[in-house]
Amino acid sequence: MLEEGALGRPLIGSSWIIKLWMEHNRRDWHLRKTTGGGMLLTAGIHALDRLVWLMDDDVVSVSAMLGAKFHDQEADDTALLG
């Protein structure tokens, strides 16, 4: 439907990933910025990729807020892209 233009030209999109970032789901390399990149690079990149594919356009700008809010680790466990 998007490719055919049945819905018009999309102007804005949203994509979510809510993932349990529990101890048993993570490897040691997930916890370090230099090797795993945290939640954003491990899982969030897939949400961004899906959105770019659906919008069929290049990203113009991105802002982000990252943090390790729930676990004692170097890499982020929480990320928000806008």
N, CA and C atoms as a LAMMPS dump frame, in Angstrom:
ITEM: TIMESTEP
0
ITEM: NUMBER OF ATOMS
246
ITEM: BOX BOUNDS ff ff ff
-5.0000000000000000e+02 5.0000000000000000e+02
-5.0000000000000000e+02 5.0000000000000000e+02
-5.0000000000000000e+02 5.0000000000000000e+02
ITEM: ATOMS id mol type element x y z
1 1 1 N 0.812 -1.184 0
2 1 2 C 0 0 0
3 1 3 C 0.869 1.267 0
4 2 1 N 1.944 1.233 0.79
5 2 2 C 2.829 2.4 0.813
6 2 3 C 3.518 2.596 -0.533
7 3 1 N 4.016 1.492 -1.112
8 3 2 C 4.713 1.583 -2.401
9 3 3 C 3.798 2.098 -3.506
10 4 1 N 2.539 1.724 -3.45
11 4 2 C 1.581 2.142 -4.477
12 4 3 C 1.053 3.553 -4.241
13 5 1 N 1.359 4.139 -3.095
14 5 2 C 0.884 5.482 -2.788
15 5 3 C -0.563 5.531 -2.345
16 6 1 N -1.136 4.386 -1.997
17 6 2 C -2.545 4.327 -1.612
18 6 3 C -2.839 5.15 -0.354
19 7 1 N -1.843 5.332 0.476
20 7 2 C -2.025 6.1 1.71
21 7 3 C -1.453 7.508 1.602
22 8 1 N -1.024 7.882 0.4
23 8 2 C -0.363 9.174 0.235
24 8 3 C 1.108 9.067 0.609
25 9 1 N 1.774 10.2 0.675
26 9 2 C 3.191 10.222 1.016
27 9 3 C 3.341 10.347 2.533
28 10 1 N 3.972 9.374 3.192
29 10 2 C 4.145 9.477 4.643
30 10 3 C 5.075 10.637 4.994
31 11 1 N 4.718 11.391 6.005
32 11 2 C 5.508 12.541 6.433
33 11 3 C 6.287 12.278 7.712
34 12 1 N 5.755 11.403 8.544
35 12 2 C 6.404 11.094 9.81
36 12 3 C 6.101 9.644 10.155
37 13 1 N 7.012 9.005 10.849
38 13 2 C 6.814 7.61 11.213
39 13 3 C 7.288 7.349 12.63
40 14 1 N 6.884 6.219 13.147
41 14 2 C 7.264 5.822 14.498
42 14 3 C 7.513 4.325 14.509
43 15 1 N 8.531 3.895 15.216
44 15 2 C 8.845 2.476 15.326
45 15 3 C 9.327 2.201 16.745
46 16 1 N 8.858 1.143 17.339
47 16 2 C 9.18 0.824 18.729
48 16 3 C 9.803 -0.551 18.839
49 17 1 N 10.717 -0.686 19.765
50 17 2 C 11.186 -1.998 20.218
51 17 3 C 11.181 -1.954 21.738
52 18 1 N 10.452 -2.851 22.326
53 18 2 C 10.467 -3.003 23.779
54 18 3 C 11.033 -4.394 24.025
55 19 1 N 12.186 -4.436 24.618
56 19 2 C 12.916 -5.696 24.77
57 19 3 C 13.309 -5.873 26.226
58 20 1 N 13.099 -7.057 26.745
59 20 2 C 13.565 -7.356 28.093
60 20 3 C 15.085 -7.425 28.072
61 21 1 N 15.708 -6.603 28.846
62 21 2 C 17.168 -6.508 28.887
63 21 3 C 17.627 -7.125 30.208
64 22 1 N 17.131 -8.328 30.458
65 22 2 C 17.401 -8.998 31.722
66 22 3 C 18.76 -9.688 31.679
67 23 1 N 19.255 -10.045 32.846
68 23 2 C 20.582 -10.655 32.973
69 23 3 C 20.75 -11.881 32.07
70 24 1 N 19.771 -12.75 32.032
71 24 2 C 19.915 -13.982 31.254
72 24 3 C 19.853 -13.741 29.735
73 25 1 N 19.403 -12.575 29.3
74 25 2 C 19.335 -12.254 27.869
75 25 3 C 20.592 -11.578 27.341
76 26 1 N 21.507 -11.176 28.225
77 26 2 C 22.657 -10.377 27.814
78 26 3 C 23.95 -11.166 27.939
79 27 1 N 24.861 -10.881 27.056
80 27 2 C 26.223 -11.404 27.14
81 27 3 C 27.104 -10.285 27.681
82 28 1 N 28.279 -10.63 28.161
83 28 2 C 29.187 -9.613 28.711
84 28 3 C 29.468 -8.499 27.716
85 29 1 N 29.597 -8.84 26.428
86 29 2 C 29.938 -7.824 25.435
87 29 3 C 28.796 -6.847 25.193
88 30 1 N 27.566 -7.218 25.552
89 30 2 C 26.436 -6.288 25.446
90 30 3 C 26.565 -5.119 26.419
91 31 1 N 27.297 -5.316 27.49
92 31 2 C 27.363 -4.339 28.572
93 31 3 C 28.391 -3.245 28.346
94 32 1 N 29.257 -3.412 27.346
95 32 2 C 30.333 -2.449 27.096
96 32 3 C 30.054 -1.64 25.835
97 33 1 N 30.31 -0.342 25.885
98 33 2 C 30.104 0.532 24.732
99 33 3 C 30.98 0.125 23.551
100 34 1 N 32.204 -0.285 23.822
101 34 2 C 33.155 -0.571 22.743
102 34 3 C 32.872 -1.873 22.011
103 35 1 N 32.15 -2.796 22.619
104 35 2 C 31.92 -4.092 21.971
105 35 3 C 30.457 -4.397 21.676
106 36 1 N 29.564 -3.914 22.494
107 36 2 C 28.158 -4.238 22.299
108 36 3 C 27.305 -3.052 21.925
109 37 1 N 27.663 -1.907 22.456
110 37 2 C 26.929 -0.701 22.124
111 37 3 C 25.655 -0.491 22.899
112 38 1 N 25.278 -1.423 23.743
113 38 2 C 24.074 -1.258 24.545
114 38 3 C 22.795 -1.496 23.763
115 39 1 N 21.694 -1.061 24.353
116 39 2 C 20.365 -1.306 23.793
117 39 3 C 20.182 -0.689 22.414
118 40 1 N 20.675 0.526 22.215
119 40 2 C 20.453 1.197 20.934
120 40 3 C 21.087 0.433 19.778
121 41 1 N 22.349 0.071 19.892
122 41 2 C 23.006 -0.617 18.78
123 41 3 C 22.631 -2.088 18.697
124 42 1 N 22.299 -2.703 19.823
125 42 2 C 21.942 -4.119 19.809
126 42 3 C 20.54 -4.349 19.249
127 43 1 N 19.574 -3.54 19.658
128 43 2 C 18.188 -3.752 19.243
129 43 3 C 17.588 -2.553 18.519
130 44 1 N 17.921 -1.36 18.95
131 44 2 C 17.307 -0.156 18.402
132 44 3 C 17.588 0.083 16.936
133 45 1 N 18.734 -0.366 16.476
134 45 2 C 19.079 -0.178 15.066
135 45 3 C 18.059 -0.858 14.156
136 46 1 N 17.448 -1.936 14.635
137 46 2 C 16.442 -2.642 13.833
138 46 3 C 15.159 -1.813 13.702
139 47 1 N 14.796 -1.086 14.752
140 47 2 C 13.626 -0.202 14.68
141 47 3 C 13.879 0.927 13.688
142 48 1 N 15.069 1.491 13.718
143 48 2 C 15.42 2.558 12.777
144 48 3 C 15.45 2.036 11.343
145 49 1 N 16.038 0.868 11.141
146 49 2 C 16.1 0.267 9.806
147 49 3 C 14.701 0.002 9.255
148 50 1 N 13.817 -0.514 10.094
149 50 2 C 12.433 -0.791 9.67
150 50 3 C 11.725 0.501 9.266
151 51 1 N 11.94 1.555 10.024
152 51 2 C 11.307 2.838 9.732
153 51 3 C 11.814 3.429 8.419
154 52 1 N 13.118 3.362 8.186
155 52 2 C 13.689 3.851 6.921
156 52 3 C 13.11 3.06 5.755
157 53 1 N 12.967 1.748 5.919
158 53 2 C 12.408 0.9 4.858
159 53 3 C 10.946 1.268 4.587
160 54 1 N 10.16 1.435 5.643
161 54 2 C 8.746 1.77 5.463
162 54 3 C 8.55 3.149 4.843
163 55 1 N 9.358 4.108 5.257
164 55 2 C 9.231 5.475 4.741
165 55 3 C 9.822 5.604 3.341
166 56 1 N 10.68 4.667 2.957
167 56 2 C 11.347 4.671 1.648
168 56 3 C 12.026 6.017 1.38
169 57 1 N 12.768 6.47 2.371
170 57 2 C 13.453 7.754 2.262
171 57 3 C 14.671 7.745 3.178
172 58 1 N 15.581 8.661 2.931
173 58 2 C 16.765 8.783 3.766
174 58 3 C 16.441 9.531 5.055
175 59 1 N 17.216 9.248 6.079
176 59 2 C 17.095 9.969 7.344
177 59 3 C 17.688 11.359 7.156
178 60 1 N 16.967 12.379 7.59
179 60 2 C 17.43 13.762 7.473
180 60 3 C 18.135 14.192 8.751
181 61 1 N 17.548 13.88 9.902
182 61 2 C 18.182 14.22 11.175
183 61 3 C 17.702 13.263 12.26
184 62 1 N 18.523 13.106 13.27
185 62 2 C 18.196 12.236 14.4
186 62 3 C 18.705 12.9 15.67
187 63 1 N 17.924 12.829 16.713
188 63 2 C 18.401 13.197 18.04
189 63 3 C 18.179 11.985 18.938
190 64 1 N 18.967 11.868 19.978
191 64 2 C 18.873 10.683 20.826
192 64 3 C 19.141 11.023 22.282
193 65 1 N 18.53 10.243 23.15
194 65 2 C 18.831 10.276 24.58
195 65 3 C 19.12 8.84 24.986
196 66 1 N 20.258 8.62 25.609
197 66 2 C 20.675 7.284 26.026
198 66 3 C 21.038 7.304 27.5
199 67 1 N 20.919 6.161 28.137
200 67 2 C 21.362 6.08 29.52
201 67 3 C 21.346 4.66 30.034
202 68 1 N 22.084 4.445 31.091
203 68 2 C 22.041 3.179 31.826
204 68 3 C 21.201 3.454 33.071
205 69 1 N 19.914 3.278 32.945
206 69 2 C 18.964 3.657 33.993
207 69 3 C 18.596 2.51 34.935
208 70 1 N 18.675 1.276 34.447
209 70 2 C 18.15 0.16 35.214
210 70 3 C 19.179 -0.894 35.592
211 71 1 N 20.35 -0.864 34.954
212 71 2 C 21.381 -1.865 35.222
213 71 3 C 22.723 -1.178 35.433
214 72 1 N 23.557 -1.788 36.246
215 72 2 C 24.901 -1.274 36.487
216 72 3 C 25.799 -1.767 35.356
217 73 1 N 25.908 -0.967 34.299
218 73 2 C 26.693 -1.342 33.129
219 73 3 C 27.181 -0.086 32.432
220 74 1 N 28.212 -0.24 31.616
221 74 2 C 28.788 0.895 30.883
222 74 3 C 27.881 1.353 29.744
223 75 1 N 27.35 0.412 28.986
224 75 2 C 26.53 0.729 27.813
225 75 3 C 25.09 1.039 28.226
226 76 1 N 24.369 1.697 27.32
227 76 2 C 22.991 2.084 27.616
228 76 3 C 22.059 0.881 27.716
229 77 1 N 21.071 0.993 28.591
230 77 2 C 19.99 0.011 28.65
231 77 3 C 18.652 0.66 28.292
232 78 1 N 18.686 1.964 28.032
233 78 2 C 17.5 2.73 27.664
234 78 3 C 17.887 3.7 26.556
235 79 1 N 17.073 3.783 25.518
236 79 2 C 17.38 4.693 24.413
237 79 3 C 16.088 5.234 23.819
238 80 1 N 16.144 6.493 23.414
239 80 2 C 15.025 7.149 22.748
240 80 3 C 15.581 7.942 21.577
241 81 1 N 15.097 7.643 20.382
242 81 2 C 15.496 8.385 19.185
243 81 3 C 14.347 9.267 18.759
244 82 1 N 14.663 10.438 18.283
245 82 2 C 13.619 11.337 17.805
246 82 3 C 14.034 12.017 16.534
